[in-house]
Amino acid sequence: MTEQFLTVGKVANTHGIRGELKIYPNTDFAEVRFAEGKKLWMINEENGNKLEVEIVSSRLQKNMYVVRFKGFGNINEVEKYKGWTLKVSKDDIIELEEDEFYFHEILDCEVFTEEGTKIGKIVDILKPGANDVWVVRPDKGEEVLIPYIHDVVLDINVEEKKVLIHVMEGLLE
């Protein structure tokens, strides 16, 4: 059986000349995933190449992490990794509180109203501020933004990949 991975970030660019990379985090646990000493997999999604790396240093800068990996000391050594995805083994999952979910559990869930009408499938999760916003793509028409708040999201069944929502006035307009 092949090892399964969870995406935790993407290499956006290089930073400076000392081999640091700017990482766009795609995890709720960025401070854990990008901590000194943590091991990650850098994977080229186009050709499947992968490389295990260990974090030597990291710091948050604006909305990205500036990370240096063990064994890399200059820009020429890391430039080729721009665009690569950073992942962890699915075995390295962090336990969540009740009513908390991983992005991979929510993505591809079908969204239904209380009345049973299918709205569409969750294709992206935005993090604009106070709460997450789910991007739902219907079979036809424009994408719909659903705020992840208790007044709207009534039930999440990750096993069946189904979400039940209450349609507040103006939500689907």
Summary of the structure (lengths in Angstrom):
residues: 173
radius of gyration: 18.7
end to end distance: 45.4
largest distance: 58.2
contacts: 437
relative contact order: 0.16
helix: 10%
strand: 44%
